[in-house]
Amino acid sequence: MPTRVHEFAWPDRVVVGTIGLPGARTFYLQVRAGTQIASIALEKQQSALLAEKVDELLDQLLAVEGNPYSIPTSTPIELVDNDQLEAVTEQFRTGAMSLGWDPATAQVVIEAYPIPDVDPDSNDESLDEDDADVPEMLLVRMPVGTARAFAKRTREVVGAGRPACPLCGYPVDADGHVCTPPEV
C-alpha cells in the first residue's frame, strides 16, 4: 500500500507549538505552504531533541571549511516566528523521526512517521481499504535560516512549561507540589 506523504519542499512556516496548559500540553510540529497545512503531535522530549539535533547539524555544517552553504551562526531575526499555531487537525502522533541534510538544495530534511497502530486482536487479513489504514509520513525540507529559527522557537516552547522545584527538580503543578528533598 502506498504511503501518504505530507511533503513540504519550501514551507512558508515550520514551527513547534502547544495546545493546553503547562503540565497538560500537547506539542505539535506544524508546517504550512500556501493553503496546505499539516500538524503532527510530538512528545515534549521529541521536540527538545529535534531542536538540539537541528542546531548540531547546522553547527557541523558551519564548521565545514569555507562554509559553502552559508549557514547562519545565529537565528536571523526576520525569520523569528512567535505566532500561535494555526487551526490544528492532527494528522498523526509521531513515533520515529529522522533528520538529514540535502546538499543539492542546502536544506535540512525532517522525516516523521506515526506510531504504528498495533492491535493484538486483529490479523493482517482483516484490514479495511479505507484512508484510515493508509500509512502516512511527514517530509519537510527547510532552508538553513528557517531551520535556525525553528530550533530557537522550539527550545523556547519546550522551556515555557512548568517551573522546576528547587528541592527535587521535578515540575511544580499549578495546584501545588509535594516533594521529598534528596538526602544529603
Long-range contacts (C-beta under 8 A, 24 or more apart in sequence): 1-133, 1-134, 1-135, 2-134, 3-134, 3-135, 3-136, 3-137, 4-131, 4-134, 4-135, 4-136, 4-137, 5-136, 5-137, 5-138, 5-139, 6-31, 6-38, 6-91, 6-136, 6-137, 6-138, 6-139, 7-139, 7-140, 8-32, 8-33, 8-36, 8-38, 8-138, 8-139, 8-140, 8-141, 8-142, 9-33, 9-141, 10-141, 10-142, 10-143, 11-140, 11-141, 11-142, 11-146, 13-81, 13-86, 14-140, 14-142, 14-146, 14-150, 15-81, 15-83, 15-85, 15-150, 15-153, 15-154, 16-42, 16-47, 16-50, 16-51, 16-150, 16-153, 16-154, 16-157, 16-158, 17-84, 17-85, 17-157, 18-85, 18-157, 19-85, 19-88, 21-174, 22-160, 22-161, 22-162, 22-171, 22-174, 23-161, 23-162, 23-171, 23-173, 23-174, 25-161, 27-157, 27-158, 28-85, 28-88, 28-90, 29-94, 29-110, 29-112, 29-138, 30-85, 30-86, 30-88, 31-138, 31-140, 32-86, 37-86, 37-87, 37-89, 38-91, 38-138, 39-85, 39-88, 39-89, 39-90, 39-91, 40-90, 40-91, 40-92, 40-93, 40-94, 40-112, 40-114, 40-138, 41-90, 41-92, 41-93, 41-94, 42-94, 43-94, 44-158, 44-161, 46-94, 46-97, 47-154, 47-157, 47-158, 48-154, 48-155, 48-158, 50-97, 50-99, 50-110, 50-154, 51-150, 51-151, 51-152, 51-154, 51-155, 51-158, 52-151, 53-99, 54-99, 54-108, 54-147, 54-148, 54-150, 54-151, 54-154, 55-148, 55-151, 57-99, 57-101, 57-108, 57-147, 58-108, 58-144, 58-147, 58-148, 58-151, 61-101, 61-144, 69-103, 69-106, 69-144, 70-106, 70-144, 71-144, 72-144, 72-145, 72-148, 74-148, 75-145, 75-148, 75-149, 75-151, 75-152, 76-145, 76-148, 76-149, 79-145, 79-146, 79-148, 79-149, 80-149, 80-152, 80-153, 81-149, 81-153, 82-153, 91-136, 91-138, 92-136, 102-141, 105-141, 106-143, 106-144, 107-141, 107-142, 107-143, 107-144, 107-147, 108-141, 108-142, 108-143, 108-144, 108-147, 109-139, 109-140, 109-141, 110-138, 110-139, 110-140, 110-142, 111-137, 111-138, 111-139, 111-140, 112-137, 112-138, 113-137
